[in-house]
């Protein structure tokens, strides 16, 4: 299972931005009597937290018609059937967005879903100006990763791992003598899913990126 990253060159470019781009594409399957997004394999409902800027795509995989309505009027009811197999919405504001199938559900009953949209964390220190780059690999991984850090001496460096709603999972100290050559980390005890990792310098966030943990 592991942190989401690219390559040395890609992450160096990422570090140049003050506000990282964290937008993700989430696919929610619309089957007969269920909505199911990533990590959801049972039941009739899908409840998840996403970030501002994320794109949600509902994809039809059933045999019946499933018109999908917003409980609070955030969007006009859209059809989900053999002739209308996908619908994408970009969520640009934080808030709660419940929805349901008008035929096989009702608000928070039967075939329904709830999207809680939160503001993604932003960097508070310009990594480029500070001359800091970080590389986490491989991606994807099943638990064993390596962290490389190009850092200035005399500062306190940490890697903070959080869940998608910002709750801290753990914080790892990054010592210059270890991370120059690559610091191996074992994250195989974490559940599969989406996480965030942040590089902190003297307590300030330099950059935040997505983590994708796999079985």
N, C-alpha and C positions, 0 to 999 in steps of 0.2 A: 504494500500500500504506500502511496506516496504523494509528495508535494508536486504541485503543478509548476512546470518550468520548461524552458526551451533548451537553448544551448548557451555556451559562454557568450557568443556574440549577441544573441537575442536578449539575454538578460542584461548585458551591458547597456543595450539600447533602452531597455525598460527602465533602468535606473536613472536615465536622463530626465524622466518626467516627474514633476512635482506631484501631480494627481494621477495615480495609475488608472489605466483602463481595466475595469474589472467586469465588464459586461459579459454575460454568458447567455447561451441559448439552451433553454430547457424544453424538452419535448414531453407532452402529456398525452398518453394514449387514451382515446375515447372508444371504449368497447361496449358490448351489450351489458348495461347496468353497472359500468364502472368508469372512473377516471383514475389513471395510474401514471405517475411521473417517475423519474429516476429513483431507484431504491425502493419503490412501492410495488409489491407483487401480489398483494391480496386485498380483499375488501372492495367496497364500492366507492370510497371517497379518497381524495388526494389532498393532503394538508401539508404545506411546505412554506419555507421562508426563502425569499430571493432578494436580490439587491436592486436598487434603483438603476435603471438602464438595461436590466436583463430583458431578454426576449423570450416569451412563452409561446410555443407552438402546439396547439391541440391537433392531434393526428387521428383520423378515423380508422379503426381496426375492427369494427363490428359488422353486424348484418342489419340492425334496426336503425331508425332515425333518432338522433339525440340532439335536439335543439339546445344550445347552451346559453343560459341567461345569466347576467350579472345580478346578484341580489340587491346591489345598491345603485344600479344604473350606470356603472362605469363604462359599459359598452352595450351596443344594441345586440339583441339575441342573434346568434349566428347559427346556421344549420351545420350539422355534422351527419353526413350520409354519403352514399356512394358517389354522388355528384359533387359533394363539397367535403373533400377529405382533409383539408388543412386550414387552419386559421391562426395567424400570428399577431400578437399584441406586444408592443414595447411598453414597459412600465416605467414612466418617467417621474413619478411621485411616490413618496412613502405612504403607507396606509395598508388597510386590510381590504382584500378584494375577494369576497365569497361568491360562488357561482353554483349553478345546478342545472341538471337536465330537466326541461319543462315537462317531459313525458314520463320519465322514470325516477324523478326526485322532486325535491322542494328545498327551500333554504335550510341547509345543514341536515337534511334528511334524505336517505336513499342514495341516489347517484348525485354526489355533490363534491365540491372542492373549495379550498380556502388558500389564497395566496397572501402572505404577509410580506410586504415590500419594505425593506429597511435601507437606510442610506449606507453605502459602502464606505469603509474607512479610507481616509486620504492621508497622504504623506505630509509630514510637518517639517521636513528638512530636505533641502535640495541635494540629492545624492551626487549629481554631476559636479556641483560646486564643491562638494566635500571630497570628491575624488574617490567615491566608494562604489564598488560593484560586487554583486553576489551571484553565485552560480550554484544551483541545486540540481543534482542529477543522480540517476537517470529518470526519465519521465516517459511513460508511466513506470511505476515500480511496485514491488510487492512487499516492501518493508525496509530494504536496505538502501539508503541514499548517502550521498556525499555532498557536503557543503564546502564551497570554496569562497573565500572572501578577500577582496583587495581592499585593505583598510589602512588608515593612518594610525600611527602609534599613539599611545596615551589615552585612548578612548575606551569606553565600556561598550562592548558589542553583545547583543543578544538576539536570538531568533525566537519569536513568540508565535505559537500555534493557537489558533482560535477556531471555533465552529462558525457556521455561516451567519449566525446572529451576533457574533462578536464576543461570545463567552470564551475566556482563556482556557485552553486545554493544558498547555505546559509552556515553559520558557527555558531556553537552552543557552548557556553562556558560550560565546565564541571567542576562543583565545587565539591571538595572532599566530603563535607558534604552531598551533594545530590546524588552523583553517587555511594557511598559505598553501600547504600541500594537499589539503582536503580532509575534512573531518567526517568520518563515517558516523551515521546515526541510524538507529533501529526504531522505526515507527510501526512495525508490524502488529503491535498490540492495538492499534486504532481501528475503529470500525470503518468499513468502506463507505465512501461518501465524499462530499465536497467540504473543504476547509479553506482557511486563509492562513498564510504565514506572513509575518512582518519582521523586517530587520530594524532593530532599535539601536541607536547610537546615543549613549549617555541619556537613555530614557526617551529619546525622540524617535518617532517613526520615520525611517528613511524611505522605505518602499513596502508595499503590501501586494501580494500575489495570491492567486487561487492555488489550492492544493486539490489534487484528485487522488483519492485513495482507492485502490482496487483490491479485490480478494486475491 
